[in-house]
Amino acid sequence: MAQYVVRYPHKLMRDYFGEPRYGIEAVRGRLQIDRDCRKLVFAAVQKVTEPDTWIAVVKLLAPSMRTDPAFRTWISSQLRAARESSRLLCQLAFDVLANACKPVEFVLLEAVLTRY
């Protein structure tokens, strides 16, 4: 299931308005009720290097992990690393769940602070 969730954003990007779109609530529901799956997906997302995939999976995890100390610590460390980088501009990524290009840092904050 963890591999499926990590590959899910690519399915959405290929067929944004089609069948994969209807699965977002099902994926979030599964992550909400299945603690083991949630842990595996969280471990998998920490290894993802592609920003588009990374932010989509973080947003899928957020409703069920928002209060989890490990999730919040990981988000904080990602934000700290982004602020300490020598880049002048925020890194942008395509948020397939919102159908918008957004700064990665904003999506991470949104994931931790917003109820979906």
C-alpha positions as semicolon CSV with decimal commas, in nm:
position;residue;x (nm);y (nm);z (nm)
1;M;0,000;0,000;0,000
2;A;0,285;0,240;0,080
3;Q;0,428;0,201;-0,270
4;Y;0,082;0,258;-0,418
5;V;0,039;0,584;-0,223
6;V;0,384;0,708;-0,325
7;R;0,303;0,634;-0,692
8;Y;-0,049;0,777;-0,666
9;P;0,047;1,142;-0,745
10;H;0,193;1,027;-1,080
11;K;-0,140;0,862;-1,163
12;L;-0,318;1,186;-1,084
13;M;-0,080;1,389;-1,302
14;R;-0,129;1,159;-1,599
15;D;-0,508;1,155;-1,574
16;Y;-0,605;1,452;-1,359
17;F;-0,979;1,448;-1,429
18;G;-1,020;1,074;-1,469
19;E;-1,064;0,774;-1,250
20;P;-0,761;0,819;-1,018
21;R;-0,909;1,148;-0,893
22;Y;-1,195;0,960;-0,726
23;G;-0,954;0,767;-0,507
24;I;-0,820;1,059;-0,303
25;E;-1,078;1,021;-0,027
26;A;-1,031;0,643;-0,022
27;V;-0,653;0,683;0,019
28;R;-0,700;0,939;0,296
29;G;-0,956;0,712;0,462
30;R;-0,720;0,415;0,454
31;L;-0,439;0,624;0,601
32;Q;-0,677;0,745;0,872
33;I;-0,779;0,399;0,991
34;D;-0,469;0,189;0,920
35;R;-0,185;0,287;1,154
36;D;0,065;0,041;1,005
37;C;-0,002;0,166;0,654
38;R;0,037;0,524;0,774
39;K;0,377;0,443;0,928
40;L;0,495;0,271;0,609
41;V;0,381;0,562;0,390
42;F;0,547;0,811;0,624
43;A;0,873;0,614;0,606
44;A;0,845;0,598;0,226
45;V;0,776;0,971;0,183
46;Q;1,092;1,054;0,375
47;K;1,290;0,882;0,098
48;V;1,114;1,061;-0,190
49;T;1,327;1,321;-0,366
50;E;1,083;1,448;-0,630
51;P;0,903;1,758;-0,491
52;D;0,576;1,701;-0,681
53;T;0,537;1,353;-0,533
54;W;0,667;1,459;-0,195
55;I;0,414;1,737;-0,134
56;A;0,119;1,533;-0,262
57;V;0,197;1,239;-0,032
58;V;0,256;1,475;0,262
59;K;-0,087;1,628;0,200
60;L;-0,245;1,282;0,183
61;L;-0,082;1,191;0,516
62;A;-0,151;1,521;0,691
63;P;-0,514;1,466;0,801
64;S;-0,421;1,149;0,987
65;M;-0,076;1,258;1,113
66;R;-0,115;1,627;1,187
67;T;-0,074;1,575;1,562
68;D;0,191;1,304;1,538
69;P;0,515;1,434;1,696
70;A;0,737;1,251;1,444
71;F;0,545;1,402;1,149
72;R;0,560;1,753;1,296
73;T;0,931;1,718;1,375
74;W;1,004;1,596;1,023
75;I;0,807;1,887;0,870
76;S;0,993;2,131;1,097
77;S;1,328;1,991;0,990
78;Q;1,230;2,020;0,623
79;L;1,126;2,383;0,674
80;R;1,447;2,458;0,863
81;A;1,657;2,305;0,586
82;A;1,470;2,508;0,324
83;R;1,527;2,832;0,516
84;E;1,896;2,757;0,565
85;S;1,960;2,678;0,200
86;S;2,136;2,939;-0,006
87;R;1,850;2,969;-0,253
88;L;1,691;3,312;-0,285
89;L;1,355;3,177;-0,399
90;C;1,140;2,902;-0,257
91;Q;1,143;2,578;-0,451
92;L;0,818;2,534;-0,644
93;A;0,633;2,210;-0,699
94;F;0,305;2,112;-0,859
95;D;0,043;2,032;-0,596
96;V;-0,165;1,780;-0,788
97;L;-0,428;1,767;-0,512
98;A;-0,493;2,141;-0,542
99;N;-0,410;2,162;-0,915
100;A;-0,170;2,450;-0,854
101;C;0,200;2,524;-0,852
102;K;0,303;2,624;-0,499
103;P;0,617;2,685;-0,294
104;V;0,716;2,363;-0,118
105;E;0,748;2,540;0,217
106;F;0,390;2,671;0,195
107;V;0,255;2,326;0,118
108;L;0,438;2,179;0,416
109;L;0,295;2,446;0,645
110;E;-0,048;2,397;0,493
111;A;-0,027;2,024;0,557
112;V;0,050;2,071;0,924
113;L;-0,183;2,364;0,996
114;T;-0,491;2,309;0,777
115;R;-0,778;2,069;0,822
116;Y;-0,888;1,906;0,497
